[in-house]
Amino acid sequence: MRVAALDLGTNSTRLLVADLDGPDSPPRTLAREMTITRLGQGVDAARRLRPDAIARTRAAVAAYREVMDRVGGVGRIRVVATSAARDAANRDELFDAVEAELGARPEVLEGREEARLSFRGATVDLPPGLPAPYLVVDIGGGSTEFVVGTTEPVGAVSVDVGCVRITEQWLHADPPRPEELSQAISVVREHLTDVVRALPAVREARTMIGLAGTVSTMAAVELGLATYDRERIHHFRLTRSAAEDVFRTLATEAAAQRRHNPGLEPGRVDVIVGGALVLVTVLRTFGVHEVLVSEADILDGVALSLAGDRAGRT
């Protein structure tokens, strides 16, 4: 079964084209694409998607349609939209544009469903011997999902902190001022208090798995990767001390200097400090000493969900 999964995220728009052997086997990747589209730019304040953000996302989706056609044989498509679309009053403008390109209409994922799909994607190909239960932390542009489980999630929470939202709300100077960083850390800690209250099992997790662009970027910077290398990043163990070092370096550099760090994509230069702040605060608050970086994430979970969808989405 050949499927396509698209994720219209707050910071990036992504595609996975894969063959499925079944709902419990890792998708066999045929194409995996990512474009920084900043769909959520200004959404936190205006509660609307900007026309230029919709246009950027539509252009990325049109390019992905060409990728799907080039690969060929795609029988099922699922398009999901997350935090930015959840918050925007005019999301149907985006959905109409995407549907015109793909013939498939996006669906808004609520936070818990987003977390469930992220967990499914992240845990389908874990290395053997990892102690369970797992805490999967998916740091997006507008929200962060926390989900705990072993073979299946036992609980999930979504909170409104992410690399774009934290940056737009709190980090205004270049580089951010110490008081801005301190205030942002306090805000994230308050949200984490809510996470523990709603999902006490986070304290029982024995392995933390980190997903999405912020975590992958911090691993790439730590590794000093001049070009993206999935094999080196996927299942890399990022220690808390290394994460602290990366955060300290990025947070004390102006954007003009920061962009020269190997492993940092140009489209993340202005929001990586906000994302790194979220990750480091999670590690500190939960007393976690390392995070297992996973390049398998919600896209893989969305693809796997189509294995059980007899009707399909085409």
ZALO-408012 format. One line per field, with one value per residue (C-alpha): residue number from 1; x, y, z; chain. Coordinates in nm, 2 decimals, padded with zeros to 4 digits, always signed. Layout:
<rs>
k <- (NUM_...)
u <- (X_...)
v <- (Y_...)
w <- (Z_...)
c <- (A_...)
</rs>
This chain:
<rs>
k <- (1_2_3_4_5_6_7_8_9_10_11_12_13_14_15_16_17_18_19_20_21_22_23_24_25_26_27_28_29_30_31_32_33_34_35_36_37_38_39_40_41_42_43_44_45_46_47_48_49_50_51_52_53_54_55_56_57_58_59_60_61_62_63_64_65_66_67_68_69_70_71_72_73_74_75_76_77_78_79_80_81_82_83_84_85_86_87_88_89_90_91_92_93_94_95_96_97_98_99_100_101_102_103_104_105_106_107_108_109_110_111_112_113_114_115_116_117_118_119_120_121_122_123_124_125_126_127_128_129_130_131_132_133_134_135_136_137_138_139_140_141_142_143_144_145_146_147_148_149_150_151_152_153_154_155_156_157_158_159_160_161_162_163_164_165_166_167_168_169_170_171_172_173_174_175_176_177_178_179_180_181_182_183_184_185_186_187_188_189_190_191_192_193_194_195_196_197_198_199_200_201_202_203_204_205_206_207_208_209_210_211_212_213_214_215_216_217_218_219_220_221_222_223_224_225_226_227_228_229_230_231_232_233_234_235_236_237_238_239_240_241_242_243_244_245_246_247_248_249_250_251_252_253_254_255_256_257_258_259_260_261_262_263_264_265_266_267_268_269_270_271_272_273_274_275_276_277_278_279_280_281_282_283_284_285_286_287_288_289_290_291_292_293_294_295_296_297_298_299_300_301_302_303_304_305_306_307_308_309_310_311_312_313_314)
u <- (+00.00_+00.15_+00.04_+00.12_+00.11_+00.13_+00.17_+00.08_+00.26_+00.31_+00.67_+00.70_+00.51_+00.62_+00.55_+00.61_+00.55_+00.59_+00.50_+00.32_+00.35_+00.10_+00.00_+00.28_+00.58_+00.78_+00.68_+00.93_+01.02_+01.01_+01.02_+01.04_+01.03_+01.03_+00.98_+00.98_+00.66_+00.59_+00.22_+00.17_+00.34_+00.14_-00.14_-00.09_-00.17_-00.42_-00.59_-00.58_-00.36_-00.18_-00.24_+00.14_+00.16_-00.12_+00.05_+00.38_+00.20_+00.01_+00.33_+00.49_+00.19_+00.19_+00.56_+00.48_+00.20_+00.48_+00.69_+00.39_+00.32_+00.69_+00.70_+00.37_+00.12_+00.00_-00.34_-00.42_-00.35_-00.40_-00.34_-00.33_-00.30_-00.20_-00.16_-00.17_-00.48_-00.65_-00.60_-00.70_-01.05_-00.99_-00.84_-01.09_-00.90_-00.59_-00.79_-00.95_-00.61_-00.46_-00.76_-00.73_-00.38_-00.42_-00.78_-00.77_-00.90_-00.69_-00.82_-00.75_-00.59_-00.68_-00.38_-00.45_-00.48_-00.17_+00.01_-00.12_+00.00_+00.33_+00.37_+00.28_+00.53_+00.81_+00.79_+00.74_+01.11_+01.28_+01.61_+01.58_+01.63_+01.51_+01.35_+00.98_+00.75_+00.84_+00.77_+00.74_+00.78_+00.69_+00.81_+00.63_+00.59_+00.28_+00.24_+00.42_+00.27_+00.35_+00.25_+00.34_+00.31_+00.48_+00.31_+00.01_-00.03_-00.18_-00.22_-00.14_-00.14_-00.09_+00.02_+00.05_+00.43_+00.64_+00.93_+00.73_+00.48_+00.75_+00.96_+00.68_+00.55_+00.87_+01.20_+01.21_+01.58_+01.86_+02.00_+01.73_+01.79_+01.85_+01.52_+01.33_+01.48_+01.40_+01.04_+01.00_+01.15_+00.90_+00.61_+00.72_+00.76_+00.40_+00.28_+00.48_+00.32_-00.01_+00.13_+00.23_-00.11_-00.30_-00.06_+00.13_+00.27_+00.53_+00.72_+00.73_+00.87_+01.22_+01.31_+01.24_+01.20_+01.22_+01.06_+01.04_+01.26_+01.38_+01.52_+01.67_+01.83_+01.99_+02.13_+02.26_+02.43_+02.58_+02.71_+02.83_+02.66_+02.73_+02.46_+02.15_+02.23_+01.92_+02.12_+02.33_+02.05_+01.79_+01.82_+02.11_+02.13_+02.14_+02.25_+02.12_+02.46_+02.50_+02.15_+02.24_+02.56_+02.38_+02.11_+02.36_+02.55_+02.24_+02.08_+02.38_+02.45_+02.27_+02.09_+02.37_+02.62_+02.38_+02.31_+02.67_+02.63_+02.66_+02.33_+02.11_+01.88_+01.83_+01.45_+01.50_+01.76_+01.50_+01.30_+01.55_+01.63_+01.26_+01.25_+01.58_+01.44_+01.14_+01.35_+01.60_+01.33_+01.16_+01.48_+01.55_+01.20_+01.16_+01.51_+01.59_+01.96_+01.93_+01.67_+01.66_+01.62_+01.37_+01.33_+01.02_+00.74_+00.38_+00.42_+00.50_+00.20_-00.03_+00.10_+00.05_-00.30_-00.39_-00.30_-00.62_-00.83_-01.02_-01.19_-00.88_-00.84_-00.75)
v <- (+00.00_+00.33_+00.64_+01.01_+01.20_+01.58_+01.78_+02.15_+02.27_+02.61_+02.64_+02.39_+02.19_+01.83_+01.53_+01.16_+00.92_+00.56_+00.20_+00.02_-00.34_-00.31_-00.09_-00.23_-00.20_+00.11_+00.29_+00.23_+00.59_+00.67_+01.05_+01.28_+01.66_+01.96_+02.33_+02.62_+02.80_+02.97_+02.92_+03.03_+03.37_+03.62_+03.37_+03.39_+03.77_+03.80_+03.45_+03.45_+03.30_+03.57_+03.56_+03.53_+03.23_+03.06_+03.13_+02.98_+02.67_+02.63_+02.66_+02.39_+02.16_+02.21_+02.11_+01.80_+01.71_+01.69_+01.47_+01.24_+01.22_+01.15_+00.87_+00.74_+00.48_+00.68_+00.54_+00.71_+01.07_+01.22_+01.58_+01.71_+02.06_+02.14_+02.43_+02.73_+02.60_+02.52_+02.88_+03.05_+03.17_+03.17_+02.82_+02.73_+02.96_+02.74_+02.42_+02.54_+02.62_+02.29_+02.09_+02.26_+02.14_+01.78_+01.69_+01.60_+01.83_+01.89_+01.80_+01.98_+01.75_+01.83_+01.82_+01.47_+01.31_+01.49_+01.34_+00.99_+01.00_+01.13_+00.85_+00.59_+00.72_+00.77_+00.42_+00.20_+00.15_+00.20_+00.04_-00.28_-00.27_+00.08_+00.10_+00.18_+00.35_+00.62_+00.99_+01.13_+01.51_+01.67_+02.04_+02.22_+02.58_+02.66_+02.37_+02.09_+01.74_+01.51_+01.15_+00.85_+00.48_+00.16_-00.01_+00.23_+00.58_+00.58_+00.95_+01.27_+01.64_+01.93_+02.28_+02.60_+02.65_+02.60_+02.76_+03.02_+03.10_+03.15_+03.36_+03.59_+03.63_+03.67_+03.69_+04.03_+04.14_+04.01_+03.82_+03.78_+03.97_+03.76_+03.89_+03.78_+03.43_+03.41_+03.51_+03.26_+02.98_+03.07_+03.06_+02.71_+02.59_+02.70_+02.49_+02.19_+02.21_+02.17_+01.87_+01.70_+01.77_+01.64_+01.35_+01.23_+00.94_+01.17_+01.13_+00.75_+00.75_+00.60_+00.71_+01.04_+01.06_+01.40_+01.48_+01.76_+02.03_+02.19_+01.86_+01.75_+02.09_+02.08_+01.73_+01.85_+02.15_+01.94_+01.70_+01.99_+01.86_+02.08_+01.89_+01.70_+01.34_+01.14_+00.84_+01.03_+01.22_+00.95_+00.79_+01.01_+01.05_+01.42_+01.46_+01.74_+01.90_+01.90_+02.05_+02.32_+02.40_+02.43_+02.65_+02.87_+02.92_+03.00_+03.22_+03.45_+03.50_+03.75_+03.61_+03.72_+03.50_+03.22_+03.14_+03.02_+02.73_+02.40_+02.21_+02.52_+02.57_+02.93_+02.91_+02.82_+03.09_+03.33_+03.06_+02.80_+02.98_+02.96_+02.59_+02.51_+02.70_+02.47_+02.15_+02.26_+02.36_+02.02_+01.84_+02.05_+02.03_+01.66_+01.58_+01.40_+01.34_+01.26_+01.26_+01.01_+01.21_+01.05_+01.15_+00.93_+01.14_+01.24_+01.20_+00.83_+00.81_+00.97_+00.73_+00.43_+00.54_+00.49_+00.12_+00.07_+00.31_+00.08_+00.36_+00.56_+00.93_+00.99)
w <- (+00.00_-00.11_+00.09_+00.13_+00.46_+00.48_+00.80_+00.78_+01.08_+01.24_+01.12_+00.84_+00.59_+00.54_+00.32_+00.36_+00.07_+00.19_+00.13_+00.42_+00.51_+00.79_+01.08_+01.31_+01.07_+01.00_+00.68_+00.40_+00.30_-00.07_-00.03_+00.27_+00.22_+00.45_+00.37_+00.62_+00.54_+00.88_+00.85_+01.21_+01.16_+01.36_+01.44_+01.82_+01.81_+01.53_+01.54_+01.16_+00.90_+00.69_+00.31_+00.24_+00.49_+00.31_-00.03_+00.10_+00.22_-00.10_-00.30_-00.09_-00.13_-00.51_-00.51_-00.30_-00.55_-00.81_-00.59_-00.53_-00.91_-00.98_-00.73_-00.86_-00.72_-00.42_-00.34_-00.01_+00.12_+00.46_+00.53_+00.88_+01.03_+01.38_+01.61_+01.37_+01.20_+01.54_+01.64_+01.31_+01.24_+00.86_+00.83_+00.56_+00.33_+00.38_+00.35_+00.02_-00.12_-00.02_-00.15_-00.49_-00.52_-00.38_-00.41_-00.04_+00.23_+00.54_+00.88_+01.21_+01.46_+01.82_+02.06_+02.20_+01.86_+01.74_+02.04_+01.98_+01.62_+01.72_+01.97_+01.71_+01.46_+01.71_+01.87_+01.57_+01.52_+01.85_+01.93_+02.13_+02.51_+02.57_+02.92_+02.92_+02.97_+02.71_+02.72_+02.37_+02.35_+02.02_+02.01_+01.73_+01.63_+01.83_+02.07_+02.24_+02.29_+02.57_+02.56_+02.78_+02.71_+02.61_+02.33_+02.33_+02.48_+02.83_+02.84_+02.64_+02.69_+02.45_+02.57_+02.39_+02.39_+02.07_+01.90_+01.71_+01.98_+02.25_+02.01_+01.91_+02.27_+02.47_+02.27_+02.10_+02.13_+01.91_+02.08_+02.35_+02.67_+02.99_+03.14_+02.82_+02.85_+03.22_+03.16_+02.88_+03.10_+03.37_+03.13_+03.00_+03.36_+03.44_+03.14_+03.26_+03.60_+03.41_+03.22_+03.54_+03.70_+03.40_+03.32_+03.64_+03.44_+03.29_+03.61_+03.57_+03.22_+03.19_+02.83_+02.68_+02.30_+02.13_+01.80_+01.54_+01.40_+01.72_+01.86_+01.53_+01.48_+01.83_+01.76_+01.42_+01.58_+01.86_+01.59_+01.37_+01.06_+00.76_+00.57_+00.70_+00.77_+00.89_+00.97_+01.22_+01.38_+01.40_+01.75_+01.85_+02.23_+02.31_+02.67_+02.89_+02.93_+02.55_+02.50_+02.76_+02.57_+02.24_+02.40_+02.56_+02.24_+02.03_+02.29_+02.33_+01.95_+01.73_+01.43_+01.20_+01.40_+01.49_+01.12_+01.08_+01.32_+01.12_+01.14_+01.17_+00.87_+00.76_+00.81_+01.18_+01.27_+01.43_+01.62_+01.73_+02.06_+02.15_+02.07_+02.25_+02.55_+02.56_+02.53_+02.80_+03.03_+02.99_+03.06_+03.37_+03.51_+03.46_+03.57_+03.24_+03.16_+02.79_+02.51_+02.23_+01.91_+01.66_+01.30_+01.29_+01.41_+01.34_+00.97_+01.02_+01.26_+01.00_+00.73_+00.96_+01.03_+00.67_+00.70_+00.89_+00.68_+00.44_+00.27_+00.23_+00.13_-00.23)
c <- (A_A_A_A_A_A_A_A_A_A_A_A_A_A_A_A_A_A_A_A_A_A_A_A_A_A_A_A_A_A_A_A_A_A_A_A_A_A_A_A_A_A_A_A_A_A_A_A_A_A_A_A_A_A_A_A_A_A_A_A_A_A_A_A_A_A_A_A_A_A_A_A_A_A_A_A_A_A_A_A_A_A_A_A_A_A_A_A_A_A_A_A_A_A_A_A_A_A_A_A_A_A_A_A_A_A_A_A_A_A_A_A_A_A_A_A_A_A_A_A_A_A_A_A_A_A_A_A_A_A_A_A_A_A_A_A_A_A_A_A_A_A_A_A_A_A_A_A_A_A_A_A_A_A_A_A_A_A_A_A_A_A_A_A_A_A_A_A_A_A_A_A_A_A_A_A_A_A_A_A_A_A_A_A_A_A_A_A_A_A_A_A_A_A_A_A_A_A_A_A_A_A_A_A_A_A_A_A_A_A_A_A_A_A_A_A_A_A_A_A_A_A_A_A_A_A_A_A_A_A_A_A_A_A_A_A_A_A_A_A_A_A_A_A_A_A_A_A_A_A_A_A_A_A_A_A_A_A_A_A_A_A_A_A_A_A_A_A_A_A_A_A_A_A_A_A_A_A_A_A_A_A_A_A_A_A_A_A_A_A_A_A_A_A_A_A_A_A_A_A_A_A_A_A_A_A_A_A_A_A_A_A_A_A)
</rs>
